[in-house]
Amino acid sequence: FGLPRTPLSAGLQGSRQVKENKPFSGKPLSSVSQMAIPAADMSRMSDEITVLKNEVTALKSEITARDNRITMLQSQCDALNTRCQNAEAISEALKNEAEEALSKQNETEFNSHAQIEELKASLDHALAEVDRLRGLIAEFGTVAQQLITSAAV
């Protein structure tokens, strides 16, 4: 966020120095505590610390809000991915159904064509049989006519 970062070890060293009763300046702690800091400076530093704390709190809130937004977006992405997977599965199933229907249609057309050919062959056979029977009837008529003629003589 543009804030300078100090190594963790620097903070630890500082706390070690305070524990050893030596401030960063190298002067004994007792001499530092004897220095008088004007009340106005103390108040200003306290105000600055409060402002910094408020900024840190605001940044933490922004981070939390962004984390929540990221979580929400990840959930939406997961939901969309699930919907895409479902759509792909449905699409694949419809494709398979269409291919199966086309295959059945082709089979039906083939069978229908075969049945039509069988019917044509049967019809041709029936017509041939009719022609044969007509021939027999004509022959029978001729024989019958001859019998009638010979019986009359």
N, C-alpha and C positions, 0 to 999 in steps of 0.2 A: 504493500500500500504506500510505498514511497517513504516509509519510516526507516531511519538507520537502524541496523541490527548490530548489537554488540555480542561478542561470544559469551556463552554461559560462563566460561572460566573467568572472564573479566569480572563478572558480578561476584563470583565466588572469591576471587582474590581480594576484592574490595571488602567483602564481609570478613575475610580472614584478617585483613589489616585492622579493621575496627576492633575485632576481638583481641588483637595483640596490643590494643590501645595506641595504635599509630594511624593517624589519618593519611590520606593520599599525599598530603604535602610533606609528609615525613616528620612533622612536628608532633610532639606528644599530644594526646587527646585532651589532656587537662588544659593545654594552652589554647586549643581551639574552643573549648567550651567557655573559656574566659573572654573570648572575643565577643563584643557586643554587636548583634545584628539588629539594625533599626526595625522597629515595629512595622513601618510601612513596607519594608522589603519582605518581612515575614508574611505580611498580609498579601502582598503581590504574589509571592511564591506559592502561598496557599491557594490563591485564586487560580494561578496557572496550573497547579496540580489538580484542582477541581475540574478545570476546563479539559485537561488532558484525560482525566478519568472519564468525563462525560463523552469525549471523543472516542475513547476506547470502548465504552459501553455502546455508543452508536455504531461503531465499526463491528462489534460483536453481533449487534442486532442485524446489521446488513448481511453479515456472513451467514447468520442463522436463516435470514429470509432467502438468501441465494441458495443455501443448502436445501431449504424446503422447496424452492422453485425447481432446483435440479432433481430432487426426489420426485416431484410431481411430473416433470417432463420425462424422467426415466419410466415412470409408471405409464404415462401416455404412450411412450415409445413401445413399451412391452405390450400394451393393449393393441396398438396398431400392428405390431409384428404378429401377434396372435391372430388378429383379423386377416392379415395377409396370408398367413399359413392356412387358415380356414378357407379363404377364397381360393387359394391354390389347390387345396384338396377338393373343393367343390368343382373347380374348373377341370381338374383331372378326371373326376368322376363323370362329369358331363361329357367330356371328350370320349371317355371309354364307352359311355352309353350311346353316344352318337355313332361311334365306330361299330358297336355291336348292332345297332339298328340298321346301319348301312349294310353291314354284312348279312343280316337277316333279310333285308329288302332285296339284296342281290341274289341271295339263295332263293327267296320267294319268286323273284322274276325268273331265275333259272328254272325252278320247279314249274312255274306257270308256263314258261316256254316249252318245257318238256311235256307238260300235260296237253298244251295246245297241239304239239306235234303228234302226241298219242291220239288225240281226238281227230286230227286230220287223217291220220292213218286209219283209225277206226271208221271214219266217214268214207274214206276211199274204199275200204274193204266192204262197208255196207253198200255203197253205190255199185261196186263190182258184183256183189251178191244180188242186188236188185236187177242189174243188167243180166246176170246169169238166170235169175228167176224169170225175167221177161222172155229171155230166150227159151227157157223151158216151157213157159206158158204159150209162147208162139208155136213152139214145136208140138205141144200138147194140142193146141188149137188145130194145127195142121193134121195131126194124127186123128183127132176127133172128127174133123171134117172128112177125112178119108174114110173113117169108119161109118160115118153117116152116109156118105156117098156109096160105099160098098154095101151097106145094109139096104139101101134103097134099090139097088140093082138086083 
